Amino acid sequence: MTTTTAPAPGKVRQRRGDRWFSGTALAAGSMILVTLAAVAIFLIVQSIPGLTATGDTASLLATDFWDYVWPLVFGTVWASLLALLMAVPLAVSVALFISHYAPRRLAQGLGYVVDLLAAVPSVVFGLWGIIVLAPAVQPVYAWLNVHMGWFPLFGGTVSATGRTIFTAAIVLAVMVVPIITAICREIFLQTPVLHEEAALALGATRWEMVRMAVFPFGRSGIVSASMLGLGRALGETMAVAMVLSATGVVTFKLFTSENPSTIPANIALTFPEAYGANINVLIATGLILFVVTFAVNAIARWIVSRRKEFSGAN
């Protein structure tokens, strides 16, 4: 009996189209890193004079840069967290209804509406917030202040216009709900059917099936969607600038006329009249926002990577 030895595998020769596609994909991926590095270098170089500026060299500063930027960082994070607390439960509920509870025709219509809401310009949300929302919620703020003013968040003198940090957070929540909903909807739809059917076969109700099969599968996706929405809220400019009546203070009170501003809104409102070292100060606040956003995304990636071992294919 004779045996033949298979020839040693040689190097596969790529076609010209494969080489072009591979090179184009590599160049496109590299451009992302190059662009990110260019933005970071620009911010760092232009921020150095602002980071070391004082009240004598920049009229925006009362003392130094850090006293100026601290209320802005607080307001940015505070408004974004408030928005996320309101947006995530609503977005997950809507996504779950579309993916597992609504009839097919209704689910398609709601999906289209959610996608359209994600495309609405921020200035439209700002107009809605200042013209419709703020006057509508002001009596609610007054009622909460009268009956629950003992709670620290509801204390203080209520704003007569309703243009408070909480109103800005509501607008931000409405803006990020479509983004979180769209991502969570797609994640929930990817839940393995065998997992769902197995839970139902064991006698689980539909809610128990969702709790045991859908949520564990989509947990990392929910975190990713929430962090994407948080990034949108952190960087939102026009809607917050139009709605919020900012005074540059650090306070946790939600309904007063004294509110912290946010970094993007402050840059948008101050930059047109800035000159000299003030421009560097504003760019330095942008660098702080860049670092905060980068840290948020890094934390999100760490959370997702801890749960990547769970997959519908396992």
NORKAQUI-V697157 format. One record per pair of residues at least 24 apart in sequence whose C-alpha atoms are under 7 Angstrom apart, sorted by sequence separation. I is the first residue (numbers start at 1). GAP is how many residues later the second one is. D is the distance in Angstrom with one decimal. If there is no record, write none. Layout:
BEGIN
i	gap	d
I	GAP	D
I	GAP	D
END
This chain:
BEGIN
i	gap	d
138	24	4.6
241	24	4.8
137	25	6.5
240	25	6.2
135	26	6.4
188	26	6.2
191	26	6.4
263	26	6.9
134	27	6.7
135	27	5.9
237	27	4.9
238	27	6.6
134	28	4.6
236	28	6.5
237	28	4.8
134	29	5.7
235	29	6.1
188	30	6.1
187	31	5.8
237	31	6.9
134	33	6.5
187	34	6.3
184	37	6.6
184	38	5.9
184	41	6.7
129	42	6.2
183	42	6.0
180	45	5.0
125	46	6.7
180	46	6.1
180	49	6.1
179	50	6.4
176	53	5.2
176	56	6.9
176	57	7.0
118	60	5.1
117	61	6.0
118	61	6.0
172	61	5.9
231	62	6.3
115	63	6.7
114	64	5.2
115	67	6.9
114	68	6.8
227	70	6.7
168	72	5.7
227	73	6.2
168	75	5.9
168	76	5.9
224	76	6.3
223	77	6.8
165	79	6.2
163	80	5.7
164	80	5.6
163	81	5.2
164	81	6.2
163	82	5.6
220	84	5.1
79	86	6.5
83	86	4.7
87	86	4.9
91	86	5.3
95	86	5.2
99	86	6.0
82	87	5.8
83	87	6.0
86	87	6.2
94	87	6.6
220	87	6.4
166	88	5.3
80	89	6.7
83	89	5.6
84	89	6.3
87	89	6.8
91	89	5.9
92	89	6.1
95	89	5.8
96	89	6.6
99	89	6.5
165	89	5.9
166	89	6.8
79	90	5.2
83	90	4.4
87	90	5.3
91	90	4.6
95	90	4.5
99	90	5.9
164	90	6.6
164	91	5.7
92	92	6.5
164	92	6.4
164	93	6.2
165	94	6.0
217	94	6.5
164	95	6.4
217	95	6.6
159	96	6.1
158	97	5.3
159	97	4.8
155	98	6.3
158	98	4.6
159	98	4.6
153	99	6.0
154	99	6.0
157	99	5.4
158	99	6.7
153	100	4.4
154	100	6.1
156	100	6.1
152	101	6.7
153	101	5.7
154	101	6.4
126	112	6.7
130	112	6.8
126	113	3.9
130	113	5.2
125	114	6.1
126	114	6.9
129	114	6.1
141	114	6.2
123	115	5.8
122	116	6.4
123	116	5.6
126	116	5.7
122	117	5.6
126	117	6.1
192	120	5.7
191	121	6.6
88	138	6.6
84	146	6.5
80	150	6.3
80	153	5.3
80	154	5.8
77	157	6.9
76	158	6.1
74	176	6.9
71	177	6.1
71	178	6.0
71	179	5.4
75	185	4.8
75	186	5.2
76	186	4.4
75	187	5.0
76	187	6.2
72	188	6.6
71	189	6.1
72	189	5.4
73	189	6.6
72	190	4.8
73	190	6.5
72	191	5.2
69	216	6.4
60	218	6.3
58	219	5.3
59	219	6.8
57	220	6.6
58	220	5.3
50	227	6.4
49	228	7.0
50	230	4.5
51	230	6.7
49	231	6.1
50	231	4.0
47	233	5.4
51	233	6.4
46	234	5.9
47	234	6.7
50	234	5.8
47	236	5.7
46	237	6.6
47	237	4.3
43	240	6.5
43	241	6.9
44	243	7.0
43	244	5.7
END
